[in-house]
């Protein structure tokens, strides 16, 4: 029997990330959450909001890249996500 070619086999099979990547991402998210909590107890004036939004953006980026697998998808999906984020930022 001949093995089917990748193009003829239909949609691409989902890929699984190694546990090391998922645990590393989760550890980074926990560290950023701890940083958010620690920074909330420090009075930096108006910089508190800017820093909190920066940390939240970093956490959202990690979730989108690794847990939503956007790092391994076609560029078009990244462009769609970036466009949606830009539109949301304009609305704020």
C-alpha positions as CSV (number, residue, x, y, z in Angstrom):
1,X,0.0,0.0,0.0
2,X,1.1,3.5,-0.7
3,X,1.1,6.0,2.1
4,X,-1.2,9.0,1.5
5,X,0.6,12.2,0.8
6,X,0.1,15.0,3.4
7,X,-1.9,17.1,1.0
8,X,-4.3,14.2,0.3
9,X,-4.8,13.2,3.9
10,X,-7.2,16.0,4.7
11,X,-6.8,18.6,7.4
12,X,-3.7,18.7,9.5
13,X,-3.7,16.7,12.7
14,X,-3.6,18.7,15.9
15,X,-0.1,18.9,17.4
16,X,0.6,18.3,21.0
17,X,3.1,20.5,22.9
18,X,5.6,18.9,25.1
19,X,4.8,19.1,28.8
20,X,8.0,21.1,29.4
21,X,6.5,24.0,27.2
22,X,3.1,23.9,28.9
23,X,4.6,23.7,32.5
24,X,7.1,26.5,31.6
25,X,4.2,28.7,30.3
26,X,2.1,28.0,33.3
27,X,5.1,28.9,35.6
28,X,5.6,32.1,33.7
29,X,1.9,33.0,34.1
30,X,2.1,32.3,37.8
31,X,5.2,34.4,38.2
32,X,3.6,37.3,36.3
33,X,0.5,36.9,38.5
34,X,2.7,37.1,41.6
35,X,4.4,40.2,40.1
36,X,1.0,41.8,39.6
37,X,0.0,41.1,43.2
38,X,3.3,42.4,44.6
39,X,3.2,45.5,42.4
40,X,-0.4,46.3,43.6
41,X,1.1,46.8,47.1
42,X,3.6,49.4,45.9
43,X,2.5,52.9,45.3
44,X,4.0,54.1,42.0
45,X,1.4,56.7,41.3
46,X,0.1,56.6,37.7
47,X,2.7,54.1,36.7
48,X,0.8,51.3,38.6
49,X,-1.9,51.2,35.9
50,X,0.7,51.2,33.1
51,X,2.7,48.4,34.7
52,X,-0.4,46.4,35.5
53,X,-1.6,46.7,31.8
54,X,1.9,45.7,30.6
55,X,1.9,42.6,32.8
56,X,-1.7,41.7,31.7
57,X,-0.6,42.1,28.1
58,X,2.4,39.8,28.6
59,X,0.1,37.2,30.2
60,X,-2.5,37.4,27.4
61,X,0.3,37.1,24.9
62,X,1.6,33.9,26.5
63,X,-1.9,32.4,26.7
64,X,-2.5,33.2,23.0
65,X,0.8,32.0,21.8
66,X,1.1,28.7,23.7
67,X,-2.3,27.6,25.1
68,X,-4.2,28.8,21.9
69,X,-1.3,27.4,19.7
70,X,-1.0,30.6,17.7
71,X,2.8,30.3,17.7
72,X,2.5,27.2,15.6
73,X,-0.4,28.3,13.2
74,X,-0.4,30.2,10.0
75,X,0.6,33.9,10.1
76,X,-2.9,34.9,9.0
77,X,-4.4,33.9,12.4
78,X,-1.8,36.1,14.1
79,X,-2.7,39.0,11.9
80,X,-6.4,38.5,12.8
81,X,-5.6,38.5,16.5
82,X,-3.3,41.5,16.2
83,X,-6.0,43.4,14.3
84,X,-8.6,42.5,16.9
85,X,-6.3,43.6,19.7
86,X,-5.6,46.9,17.9
87,X,-9.3,47.5,17.4
88,X,-10.0,46.8,21.1
89,X,-7.3,49.2,22.1
90,X,-8.8,51.9,19.9
91,X,-12.2,51.4,21.5
92,X,-10.7,51.8,25.0
